[in-house]
């Protein structure tokens, strides 16, 4: 099935498509932040864009442009370009409202960065409040929000084995010679892991946990593993999104 994205859509044909087919639109959301010395700062956006494209091809959805900026204050003072929570929610809420007003009522927001999770999840709440989808719009929606890493079995990371493998599968920008092992939770108690997880999500907390900006060990990452992860994620996402 052919991938259809916004760059291939023209007004008269698109309006006719909306009227006849009632298509599902995917809005990928990423981030612009450090991913160690071996991955580009666009990693989250690159990965979620690829997954959205593959999902659209498999299911016949339409991919809209990726929102490349997210909420990454936890990475300070390592590099990040971040939006305040209220701004990201405002942007997405207004995009959703606009799509509904144009006749698109099936929307998937696909998240590629953990720091966006709480903000994006709140878009699903059926309440009328600033920066949220109002009830009169929400009741018209078939709306789904998903974070792609929930659709794979392997433990997720940041610039570690999983993300590096995914990037090897989709990009030629990975510098494996600069890949170094980062922080790992191996041998820690569940209580200590919870404490560390909480610290890492606070503003400026991630570098206190993972000094080199890496959570996990990217040194054994391979393109083959990345392709396996992509296939697994897209397969499981497609199954979920078609229910």
Order of alpha helices (4+ residues) and beta strands (2+ residues): beta-alpha-beta-beta-alpha-beta-beta-alpha-beta-alpha-alpha-beta-alpha-alpha-alpha-alpha
